[in-house]
Amino acid sequence: MFIAILVIYSVVVSFLYNFAMGVTISIISVVGLIYTITAMNVMGSETNRYINDLSYRIHRGEQEALLEMPLGMLVYDDDQRIEWVNPALQQYFGQENILGKPLVEVDEQLAGVIANFDPEEEDPVINWRDHRFSVLVQKAYNTAYLLDITKYVEIQEQYEDERIVVGQVFLDNYDEITQSLTDQEISNLSNYVTNELATWSQKFGMYLKQVDDDHFFLLAYAKSLDAIEADKFSVLDSVRESTSKQNFPLTLSMGISYGDDDLNHLADQAQTNLDLALGRGGDQVVVKSLDGQARFYGGKTNPMEKRTRVRARMISQALNELMKESDQVFVQGHTRPDMDSLGACLGIRRIAEMNGQTCWIVLDKEQMHSDIQRLLEAIQEYPEIEDAIITPEEALEKATDTSLLIMVDHSKPSISISEALYERLSDRTVIIDHHRRGEEFPENPMLVYIEPYASSTCELITEMFEYQPHEGEPINKLEATAMLTGIFIDTHSFAMRTGTRTFDAASYLRSAGADSIEMQSFMKENIDSYMARNHLISLVDFFKPKMALIVGEDNVEYDSVTAAQACDSLLSMSGVDAGFIITRRPDNLIGISARSTGAINVQIIMEAMGGGGHLSSGATQLADLSVEEARDMLLETITDIEHNNNSED
């Protein structure tokens, strides 16, 4: 229009200027106009032809894509009847004519997948017709899409199966056993163990390399780890049973790590796992990734007593050096301390004094059982000991960067009398304990002395007195009595977890002045505790053969020590191999104590419920539950563990 107006204006001006020029301009304009119209018509026709052709090819391409694309597509109506499927999906139905049929009749599994599809679920994958599919359902359009990703899943599974697993295998008591054997017997024993482990590793496709007389390195794939976990590491039982029959019982411990591409990290984690297995008494396997939950296998037997005191001497000397390098020493037991815990604290205080160091006993006097209260009353006659007992708040004020913290009778910071003191001195911490080590453990302790074979922490500390400077004042009567009482209570009057070294320690304490009459005074119960214990025992019930259970009232609070004593009493009953007690504690938690003669591993049961302990003694605390709910949880845990053990057999 603009050009036409411009041409008309030019023609008019041309005629006004010159008639001949106007005629010439008019002819040129008419010719140009005819050419322009013709060209525009041709262009429009070509454009329409191109658009029509493009539209046809797009439409045909869409049809061909629906028919030829490798993505399965299914269209159904509101009544879930199949309206159409593309060839990519039809191939999974074979020659079956499925159009018009209800989806649930054609394939109930596929109907369930489509009906239950959750669009919020990220990348859902299903198993269908021996294939793996990624599924998308557009319910607004009654359309489902299934992409066969079987080969990609297989690649992923192959990658996961072939991830590297690193293991450390250790012969727990090889040095002690071989001390009394001849060279030929040692050679026969080593050959047997090596052959047994080699056969086991070859069976599961693993690489095993002996790096020392009692140490092997293990390299495997993740699929091999799955297989040996399903086998429950039966090689532990094979080696233990075979060597026991030959009168030199040898046990294995393993630490296995996985889940990281850095071999250095895997090796470090494997060593950490082995340390955890050894800290729990040996004869077991710890499987754990760098950031995962540890899985335990074995640990069915009581840790064997070490016949030599080499480690006790080395630990004692190392502890002496650490004390001399510190400006002061703090020692603390676990919350609601028992005689073993406080007796161990008194022993450490005396060792520190023999090394010329000041030692503070951290104690919360608000949470004390009657026996501890009687011991504290006796301590009043010893001002130097009474003055060394301080509160957690005072300990935090006194602590410096060069102070040393010794945790006795426990290794979990969360159950320390003062967790804040541990956090303050976490990089200057020593652990002395006789309980099996759990997953919760200080990150960088300076010294660790955990011996699950020992009867008590007092036994371990008593052995250290032999290696202390003789110029220091020796252990006094009260300290000896308190420590012997701790051993006496933890061994149930020397009836359980008692070895030759237990009696050696008791003999030393007795010779140091331990008073048996004062021991009996410390262990006396008040009338309320006695009546409460007898009441709990009257509630006993046998829920399984040789398993007794006491469930206290949900609205009555029982002291944890009273409950534990009631549980101990169950083992004195005929036909009881394991006893459990569930009560509400004064802190409103539900406490569960477990005891056994050793025939049943109660530690595994308590660990499954978040606690820990020994093979024959364990406990846990549960929050936000009623007593009955805790009972149901305990019974369910025992059933699950028995089922797993039966599957293993």
Secondary structure as GFF3:
##gff-version 3
##sequence-region A 1 649
A	DSSP	alpha_helix	2	17	.	.	.	ID=ss1
A	DSSP	alpha_helix	19	68	.	.	.	ID=ss2
A	DSSP	beta_strand	71	76	.	.	.	ID=ss3
A	DSSP	beta_strand	82	85	.	.	.	ID=ss4
A	DSSP	alpha_helix	87	90	.	.	.	ID=ss5
A	DSSP	alpha_helix	103	106	.	.	.	ID=ss6
A	DSSP	alpha_helix	108	115	.	.	.	ID=ss7
A	DSSP	beta_strand	125	128	.	.	.	ID=ss8
A	DSSP	beta_strand	131	138	.	.	.	ID=ss9
A	DSSP	three_ten_helix	139	141	.	.	.	ID=ss10
A	DSSP	beta_strand	143	148	.	.	.	ID=ss11
A	DSSP	alpha_helix	150	161	.	.	.	ID=ss12
A	DSSP	beta_strand	164	171	.	.	.	ID=ss13
A	DSSP	alpha_helix	174	178	.	.	.	ID=ss14
A	DSSP	alpha_helix	183	203	.	.	.	ID=ss15
A	DSSP	beta_strand	207	212	.	.	.	ID=ss16
A	DSSP	beta_strand	215	221	.	.	.	ID=ss17
A	DSSP	alpha_helix	222	230	.	.	.	ID=ss18
A	DSSP	alpha_helix	235	245	.	.	.	ID=ss19
A	DSSP	beta_strand	252	257	.	.	.	ID=ss20
A	DSSP	alpha_helix	263	279	.	.	.	ID=ss21
A	DSSP	beta_strand	284	287	.	.	.	ID=ss22
A	DSSP	beta_strand	295	298	.	.	.	ID=ss23
A	DSSP	alpha_helix	310	324	.	.	.	ID=ss24
A	DSSP	beta_strand	329	332	.	.	.	ID=ss25
A	DSSP	alpha_helix	339	354	.	.	.	ID=ss26
A	DSSP	beta_strand	359	362	.	.	.	ID=ss27
A	DSSP	alpha_helix	370	379	.	.	.	ID=ss28
A	DSSP	alpha_helix	383	386	.	.	.	ID=ss29
A	DSSP	beta_strand	389	390	.	.	.	ID=ss30
A	DSSP	alpha_helix	392	398	.	.	.	ID=ss31
A	DSSP	beta_strand	404	408	.	.	.	ID=ss32
A	DSSP	three_ten_helix	413	415	.	.	.	ID=ss33
A	DSSP	alpha_helix	419	424	.	.	.	ID=ss34
A	DSSP	beta_strand	429	433	.	.	.	ID=ss35
A	DSSP	beta_strand	447	450	.	.	.	ID=ss36
A	DSSP	alpha_helix	457	464	.	.	.	ID=ss37
A	DSSP	three_ten_helix	465	467	.	.	.	ID=ss38
A	DSSP	alpha_helix	477	490	.	.	.	ID=ss39
A	DSSP	alpha_helix	500	511	.	.	.	ID=ss40
A	DSSP	alpha_helix	516	523	.	.	.	ID=ss41
A	DSSP	alpha_helix	527	537	.	.	.	ID=ss42
A	DSSP	beta_strand	541	544	.	.	.	ID=ss43
A	DSSP	beta_strand	547	551	.	.	.	ID=ss44
A	DSSP	alpha_helix	560	570	.	.	.	ID=ss45
A	DSSP	beta_strand	578	584	.	.	.	ID=ss46
A	DSSP	beta_strand	590	596	.	.	.	ID=ss47
A	DSSP	alpha_helix	602	608	.	.	.	ID=ss48
A	DSSP	beta_strand	612	613	.	.	.	ID=ss49
A	DSSP	beta_strand	617	622	.	.	.	ID=ss50
A	DSSP	alpha_helix	627	648	.	.	.	ID=ss51
###
